[in-house]
C-alpha cells in the first residue's frame, strides 16, 4: 500500500512592502491615559492594605475588581492627549 504522491507547491510570497513616505517616526511614549492608569492601579494596590487597619478584609477578587474600577474611572476622566 503506497500513498499517492502529490506535488507540494509553496504559495508565492509578495516582496512588496509599504513604506511611509512622510518619514514620521513612531512615538513610543505612553499617553496621559496610560500613564495615569498605571499610577492609579499602583496607588490602589499600595493603599488597599490600609483597609485592614479599618478592620475591612476584602477577598482578593474584590480587591482586583476595586483596582480595576478605580483605574477605569481615573482613565476615563483624563482627557486624551493629542
DSSP file (Angstrom, degrees, kcal/mol; ACC not computed):
  #  RESIDUE AA STRUCTURE BP1 BP2  ACC     N-H-->O    O-->H-N    N-H-->O    O-->H-N    TCO  KAPPA ALPHA  PHI   PSI    X-CA   Y-CA   Z-CA
    1    1 A X              0   0    0      0, 0.0     2,-0.4     0, 0.0     0, 0.0   0.000 360.0 360.0 360.0 115.6    0.0    0.0    0.0
    2    2 A X        -     0   0    0      3,-0.0     2,-0.2     0, 0.0     3,-0.0  -0.934 360.0-123.7-119.8 142.4    1.6    3.2   -1.1
    3    3 A X        -     0   0    0     -2,-0.4     2,-0.1     1,-0.1     0, 0.0  -0.580  35.9-104.1 -80.5 143.1    0.2    6.6   -0.6
    4    4 A X        -     0   0    0     -2,-0.2     2,-0.4     1,-0.1    -1,-0.1  -0.412  35.3-124.8 -66.4 140.9   -0.2    8.7   -3.8
    5    5 A X        -     0   0    0     -2,-0.1     2,-0.4    -3,-0.0    -1,-0.1  -0.712  26.0-166.5 -89.8 137.0    2.4   11.3   -4.1
    6    6 A X        -     0   0    0     -2,-0.4     2,-0.4     0, 0.0     0, 0.0  -0.946  24.0-115.9-122.7 144.3    1.3   14.9   -4.5
    7    7 A X        -     0   0    0     -2,-0.4     2,-0.6     1,-0.0    -2,-0.0  -0.629  27.3-145.4 -77.8 130.3    3.4   17.8   -5.6
    8    8 A X        -     0   0    0     -2,-0.4     2,-0.5     2,-0.0    -1,-0.0  -0.865  17.1-174.4-100.0 122.2    3.8   20.4   -2.9
    9    9 A X        -     0   0    0     -2,-0.6     2,-0.2     3,-0.0     3,-0.0  -0.963  18.8-135.0-117.3 131.5    3.9   24.0   -4.1
   10   10 A X        -     0   0    0     -2,-0.5     2,-0.1     1,-0.1     3,-0.1  -0.584  29.9-106.3 -80.5 143.6    4.5   26.8   -1.7
   11   11 A X        -     0   0    0     -2,-0.2     2,-0.2     1,-0.1    -1,-0.1  -0.413  41.1-103.3 -66.9 145.3    2.3   29.9   -2.1
   12   12 A X        -     0   0    0     -2,-0.1     2,-0.5     1,-0.1    -1,-0.1  -0.468  33.3-141.4 -71.0 139.7    4.1   32.8   -3.6
   13   13 A X        -     0   0    0     -2,-0.2     2,-0.3    -3,-0.1    -1,-0.1  -0.873  12.9-126.0-105.8 132.7    5.1   35.4   -1.2
   14   14 A X        -     0   0    0     -2,-0.5     0, 0.0     1,-0.1     0, 0.0  -0.571  14.2-164.6 -76.4 133.9    4.8   39.1   -2.1
   15   15 A X        +     0   0    0     -2,-0.3     2,-0.4     2,-0.1    -1,-0.1   0.303  53.1 116.2 -99.8   8.3    8.0   41.0   -1.6
   16   16 A X        -     0   0    0      2,-0.0     2,-0.4     0, 0.0    -2,-0.1  -0.645  43.6-174.4 -80.6 128.3    6.2   44.3   -1.8
   17   17 A X        -     0   0    0     -2,-0.4     2,-0.4     2,-0.0    -2,-0.1  -0.952  20.6-129.5-122.0 144.5    6.5   46.4    1.4
   18   18 A X        -     0   0    0     -2,-0.4     2,-0.4     2,-0.0    -2,-0.0  -0.758  23.6-164.9 -92.8 137.3    4.8   49.6    2.1
   19   19 A X        -     0   0    0     -2,-0.4     2,-0.7     4,-0.0     3,-0.0  -0.908  25.8-113.7-120.3 149.6    6.9   52.4    3.4
   20   20 A X    >   -     0   0    0     -2,-0.4     3,-0.7     1,-0.2    -2,-0.0  -0.723  23.1-164.5 -82.8 117.0    5.8   55.6    5.0
   21   21 A X  T 3  S+     0   0    0     -2,-0.7    -1,-0.2     1,-0.2     0, 0.0   0.669  80.6  68.1 -78.0 -16.6    6.7   58.4    2.6
   22   22 A X  T 3  S-     0   0    0      2,-0.1    -1,-0.2     1,-0.1    -2,-0.0   0.714  97.0-132.8 -78.2 -18.4    6.3   61.2    5.2
   23   23 A X    <   +     0   0    0     -3,-0.7     2,-0.1     1,-0.2    -2,-0.1   0.662  47.7 158.3  78.0  15.8    9.3   60.0    7.2
   24   24 A X        -     0   0    0      1,-0.1     2,-0.3     0, 0.0    -1,-0.2  -0.440  31.8-138.4 -74.4 148.7    7.4   60.1   10.5
   25   25 A X        -     0   0    0     -2,-0.1     2,-0.3     1,-0.0    -1,-0.1  -0.757  22.2-101.9-106.1 153.4    8.7   58.0   13.4
   26   26 A X        -     0   0    0     -2,-0.3     2,-0.7     1,-0.0    -1,-0.0  -0.570  29.2-140.6 -74.5 131.7    6.7   56.0   15.9
   27   27 A X        -     0   0    0     -2,-0.3    -1,-0.0     1,-0.1     0, 0.0  -0.854  18.5-177.1 -95.6 113.5    6.3   57.7   19.2
   28   28 A X        +     0   0    0     -2,-0.7     2,-0.2     2,-0.1    -1,-0.1   0.369  42.9 119.6 -93.2   3.9    6.6   55.1   22.0
   29   29 A X  S    S-     0   0    0      1,-0.1    -2,-0.1     0, 0.0     2,-0.0  -0.492  71.4-111.2 -69.0 136.5    5.9   57.5   24.8
   30   30 A X        -     0   0    0     -2,-0.2    -1,-0.1     1,-0.1    -2,-0.1  -0.362  30.8-116.0 -68.3 148.3    2.8   56.5   26.8
   31   31 A X     >  -     0   0    0      1,-0.1     4,-2.4    -3,-0.1     5,-0.2  -0.255  30.2-101.8 -74.5 170.7   -0.2   58.7   26.5
   32   32 A X  H  > S+     0   0    0      1,-0.2     4,-2.6     2,-0.2     5,-0.2   0.873 122.6  55.2 -62.7 -37.1   -1.6   60.5   29.5
   33   33 A X  H  > S+     0   0    0      2,-0.2     4,-1.7     1,-0.2    -1,-0.2   0.903 109.5  45.9 -64.2 -41.1   -4.4   57.9   29.9
   34   34 A X  H  > S+     0   0    0      2,-0.2     4,-2.2     1,-0.2    -2,-0.2   0.925 113.6  49.4 -67.2 -44.3   -1.9   55.1   30.0
   35   35 A X  H  X S+     0   0    0     -4,-2.4     4,-2.1     1,-0.2    -2,-0.2   0.925 113.2  44.8 -62.4 -46.0    0.3   56.9   32.5
   36   36 A X  H  X S+     0   0    0     -4,-2.6     4,-2.7     1,-0.2    -1,-0.2   0.821 110.7  56.2 -70.5 -29.2   -2.5   57.8   34.9
   37   37 A X  H  X S+     0   0    0     -4,-1.7     4,-2.4    -5,-0.2    -1,-0.2   0.915 108.6  45.8 -66.3 -43.0   -3.9   54.3   34.6
   38   38 A X  H  X S+     0   0    0     -4,-2.2     4,-2.3     2,-0.2    -2,-0.2   0.914 114.5  48.9 -64.9 -42.2   -0.6   52.7   35.7
   39   39 A X  H  X S+     0   0    0     -4,-2.1     4,-2.7    -5,-0.2     5,-0.2   0.917 111.5  49.0 -63.2 -44.3   -0.4   55.3   38.5
   40   40 A X  H  X S+     0   0    0     -4,-2.7     4,-2.5     1,-0.2     5,-0.2   0.916 112.5  47.4 -63.5 -44.3   -4.0   54.6   39.7
   41   41 A X  H  X S+     0   0    0     -4,-2.4     4,-2.2     2,-0.2    -1,-0.2   0.908 113.9  47.8 -64.6 -41.0   -3.5   50.9   39.7
   42   42 A X  H  X S+     0   0    0     -4,-2.3     4,-2.2    -5,-0.2    -2,-0.2   0.931 113.7  46.1 -66.4 -45.4   -0.2   51.1   41.6
   43   43 A X  H  X S+     0   0    0     -4,-2.7     4,-2.4     2,-0.2     5,-0.2   0.909 112.8  50.2 -65.1 -41.5   -1.6   53.6   44.2
   44   44 A X  H  X S+     0   0    0     -4,-2.5     4,-1.8    -5,-0.2    -1,-0.2   0.922 111.2  49.2 -61.8 -43.4   -4.7   51.5   44.7
   45   45 A X  H  < S+     0   0    0     -4,-2.2     4,-0.5     1,-0.2    -1,-0.2   0.879 114.6  44.9 -63.4 -38.4   -2.7   48.4   45.2
   46   46 A X  H  < S+     0   0    0     -4,-2.2     3,-0.3     1,-0.2    -1,-0.2   0.824 116.1  45.7 -76.0 -30.8   -0.4   50.1   47.7
   47   47 A X  H >< S+     0   0    0     -4,-2.4     3,-1.7     1,-0.2     4,-0.3   0.700  91.8  79.7 -87.1 -19.8   -3.3   51.7   49.6
   48   48 A X  G >< S+     0   0    0     -4,-1.8     3,-1.9     1,-0.3     4,-0.4   0.818  81.7  65.2 -61.7 -31.7   -5.6   48.7   49.9
   49   49 A X  G >  S+     0   0    0     -4,-0.5     3,-1.1    -3,-0.3     4,-0.5   0.750  88.3  71.4 -61.8 -18.9   -3.6   47.2   52.8
   50   50 A X  G X> S+     0   0    0     -3,-1.7     3,-0.8     1,-0.2     4,-0.7   0.725  82.0  72.2 -67.6 -19.0   -4.7   50.2   54.8
   51   51 A X  G X4>S+     0   0    0     -3,-1.9     5,-2.4    -4,-0.3     3,-0.7   0.829  87.3  62.3 -63.8 -30.4   -8.2   48.7   54.8
   52   52 A X  G X45S+     0   0    0     -3,-1.1     3,-1.3    -4,-0.4    -1,-0.2   0.807  95.5  60.1 -66.0 -26.7   -7.0   46.1   57.2
   53   53 A X  G <45S+     0   0    0     -3,-0.8    -1,-0.3    -4,-0.5    -2,-0.2   0.804 104.9  49.2 -67.2 -28.6   -6.3   48.9   59.7
   54   54 A X  G <<5S-     0   0    0     -3,-0.7    -1,-0.3    -4,-0.7    -2,-0.2   0.174 123.2-108.3 -94.1  16.6  -10.0   49.8   59.5
   55   55 A X  T < 5S+     0   0    0     -3,-1.3     2,-0.5     1,-0.2    -3,-0.2   0.827  77.4 135.1  58.2  35.9  -10.9   46.1   60.1
   56   56 A X      < -     0   0    0     -5,-2.4     2,-0.5    -6,-0.1    -1,-0.2  -0.971  30.4-178.7-113.3 120.4  -12.1   45.7   56.5
   57   57 A X        -     0   0    0     -2,-0.5    -8,-0.0    -3,-0.1     2,-0.0  -0.750   8.4-169.9-122.9  83.8  -10.8   42.5   54.9
   58   58 A X        -     0   0    0     -2,-0.5     2,-0.1     1,-0.1    -2,-0.0  -0.343  28.1-105.8 -73.5 154.8  -11.9   42.2   51.3
   59   59 A X     >  -     0   0    0      1,-0.1     4,-2.1    -2,-0.0     3,-0.4  -0.379  33.3-108.5 -70.5 155.6  -11.5   39.0   49.3
   60   60 A X  H  > S+     0   0    0      1,-0.2     4,-2.3     2,-0.2     5,-0.2   0.866 120.4  53.8 -56.3 -37.2   -8.7   39.0   46.6
   61   61 A X  H  > S+     0   0    0      1,-0.2     4,-2.3     2,-0.2    -1,-0.2   0.881 108.2  49.8 -65.9 -36.5  -11.3   39.1   43.8
   62   62 A X  H  > S+     0   0    0     -3,-0.4     4,-2.5     2,-0.2    -2,-0.2   0.879 109.8  50.9 -68.4 -37.7  -12.9   42.2   45.4
   63   63 A X  H  X S+     0   0    0     -4,-2.1     4,-2.4     2,-0.2    -2,-0.2   0.917 111.3  48.1 -64.5 -43.3   -9.6   43.9   45.7
   64   64 A X  H  X S+     0   0    0     -4,-2.3     4,-2.4     2,-0.2    -2,-0.2   0.909 112.5  48.7 -64.1 -41.9   -8.9   43.2   42.0
   65   65 A X  H  X S+     0   0    0     -4,-2.3     4,-2.6     2,-0.2    -2,-0.2   0.905 111.5  49.5 -65.0 -41.1  -12.3   44.4   41.0
   66   66 A X  H  X S+     0   0    0     -4,-2.5     4,-2.6     2,-0.2     5,-0.2   0.909 111.2  49.1 -64.7 -42.3  -11.9   47.6   43.1
   67   67 A X  H  X S+     0   0    0     -4,-2.4     4,-2.3     2,-0.2    -2,-0.2   0.920 113.0  47.6 -62.1 -44.1   -8.4   48.2   41.5
   68   68 A X  H  X S+     0   0    0     -4,-2.4     4,-2.5     2,-0.2    -2,-0.2   0.914 113.0  48.4 -63.2 -43.6   -9.9   47.7   38.0
   69   69 A X  H  X S+     0   0    0     -4,-2.6     4,-2.5     2,-0.2    -2,-0.2   0.925 112.9  46.3 -65.2 -45.8  -12.8   50.0   38.7
   70   70 A X  H  X S+     0   0    0     -4,-2.6     4,-2.3     1,-0.2     5,-0.2   0.910 113.1  50.4 -63.6 -41.8  -10.7   52.8   40.1
   71   71 A X  H  X S+     0   0    0     -4,-2.3     4,-2.4    -5,-0.2    -2,-0.2   0.920 111.2  48.6 -62.0 -44.3   -8.3   52.6   37.3
   72   72 A X  H  X S+     0   0    0     -4,-2.5     4,-2.3     2,-0.2    -2,-0.2   0.935 111.4  49.1 -61.7 -46.8  -11.1   52.7   34.7
   73   73 A X  H  X S+     0   0    0     -4,-2.5     4,-1.8     1,-0.2    -1,-0.2   0.921 113.4  46.0 -61.6 -44.7  -12.7   55.7   36.3
   74   74 A X  H  X S+     0   0    0     -4,-2.3     4,-1.8     1,-0.2    -1,-0.2   0.909 113.7  48.4 -67.1 -40.7   -9.5   57.7   36.5
   75   75 A X  H  < S+     0   0    0     -4,-2.4    -1,-0.2    -5,-0.2    -2,-0.2   0.848 110.2  53.0 -66.8 -31.8   -8.5   56.8   32.9
   76   76 A X  H  < S+     0   0    0     -4,-2.3    -1,-0.2    -5,-0.2    -2,-0.2   0.871 109.2  49.3 -69.5 -36.4  -12.0   57.8   31.7
   77   77 A X  H  < S+     0   0    0     -4,-1.8     2,-0.2    -5,-0.2    -2,-0.2   0.868  92.8  85.5 -71.9 -37.5  -11.7   61.2   33.4
   78   78 A X  S  < S-     0   0    0     -4,-1.8     3,-0.1    -5,-0.1   -45,-0.1  -0.478  83.3-123.3 -70.8 129.0   -8.3   62.1   32.0
   79   79 A X        -     0   0    0     -2,-0.2     2,-0.3     1,-0.1   -47,-0.1  -0.341  28.0-100.6 -71.5 153.9   -8.5   63.7   28.5
   80   80 A X        -     0   0    0    -48,-0.1     2,-0.4   -49,-0.1    -1,-0.1  -0.576  33.9-129.7 -73.8 131.5   -6.7   62.2   25.6
   81   81 A X              0   0    0     -2,-0.3   -48,-0.1     1,-0.1    -1,-0.1  -0.703 360.0 360.0 -83.4 129.9   -3.5   64.0   24.7
   82   82 A X              0   0    0     -2,-0.4    -1,-0.1   -51,-0.0    -2,-0.0   0.377 360.0 360.0-121.2 360.0   -3.3   64.9   21.0
